Amino acid sequence: MKKYDDLLETAIKSAENAYCIYSGFRVGSALLCTDGRIFTGCNIENDSYSLTICAERVAVFKAVSEGVTSFSAIAIAGSKDDDFSAPCYPCGACLQVLNRFCGRGFPIILADGAHRLSDFLPYAFNDSMFNK
């Protein structure tokens, strides 16, 4: 995981901007694009919980809104205190968004190491379902 250490540190730093007024659980993400740029995200909570957005989707949507749709890896870090040593797993909505742009072998970097998107989302909704 050495090659992704800096990316994970960027995700941890991004968690400082989390707006988590209800849960107190700060999450940060750092999305590495194939052109070398990094887009960060943090979770943003809302009075209406369904309008809350995860750090991962913030980073992806920031990148896409800037015209970038090719990604190399994402790091995710979350903590209620300042201990980011436990893995913070992505939710199903974030995994589906990542699948749209990144594919099954996409690296997801957590505190416990590197994983593949397919490890977390073995049966993704995708275009092939429309072409039957």
N, C-alpha and C positions, 0 to 999 in steps of 0.2 A: 504493500500500500504506500510505500515511500513516495512513489511518483504523484500520489494524490494528497499528500500531507498538507501542502499549501492550500489546496482547494478546500479541504476540510476546515482549515483554520479560517479561511475566508467565510465559510458558512457560519462558523461559530461567531465571528465578528458581526456578521449580518444579523444574527439573532438579537443583538443589542437594540435594533430598531423595531423589534416586534411590538405590536400593539395588542397586548393580551390582558386586557383589563378584567376579564372574567376568570380565565383558567390560570393565569400567572405562568403558563407554560410557553416559553419563548422558543421559536423555531427559526432557524436561518438556513438558507440554501445558497449554493454557488454553482451556477451552470456554466460549464466550459464549452465554448463554441469551437467548431473546427477551425475557425480563423484565429483562434487564440484569445478572443475576447471572453470576459467573464461577466455574466449578469447575475446579480444577487437578488434575493427575495427574503421576506420575513412574513410570518403569519400576521394577519390583521383581523381581529375579532370585531363583531358588530352586535348591537342589541338584539337583532334578529339573527340567531345562530346560523341559519341557512345562508346568510349573506357573508359569513366569515370566509376568508380565503387562506389557503395554505401557502407557505413559503415557496414550495416547489412551483406551483402554478403562477405565482407572482413573477418568479424568475423567467419561466418559459414565456409568459405573456409579454413581459418587458422586451425580451429578445425578439419575439415575433413582431411586436409593434415597431421595432427598429429594423425590420426586414431580414432578420437572421432566423433561419430554420434548420440549420445543420449543427448538431451538438455532439460533443465527445464524451462527456461525463457530467454527473451532478453529484454534489456532496450535500448531505442533509445533517443538521445537528440540532438537537432540542434538549431543553432542560428547564426545570422549575426553579432550580437554584443556579449555581454557576458551575455545576459538574456536568460536563458534556461527554463523560466517558461511556455512558450507556447508549446503545443505538436508538435512533429515532426513526422508526419505519414510516415510509410514505403511505398515505391512505389510498384507497381504490380510485378515487377521482383523479388524484395526482398521477398515479400509475397509468391510467387510461390516457391522460393528456401526454405524458411522456411517450407512451406507445405510439401515439399519432405521429410524433416527430422523430422518434429515436430508434424504434425497433427493439426486438426481443433481446439482443445481446448487449444492450446499452448498459454501461457501468453506473451503478448507484453506490456511492461511497458513504459509509456510515462509520460510526465510532468503532465498530467491531470488524471493519474491513470492507473490501470491495465485493459487491454482489452484482448480479445481472437482473435486468428488469423482469425477465422470464421467471426468475426465482420467486418473485412476489405476485406476478400476474400470469399464471400459466395459461389462462383461457381469455385472451384479450378480445374485445369487440374490435373488428377491423373491416377494411374495405371488402375483403373476400366474402363477407357475409351478404353483401349487396349484389354480388356477381354470380349468383347461383341460377 
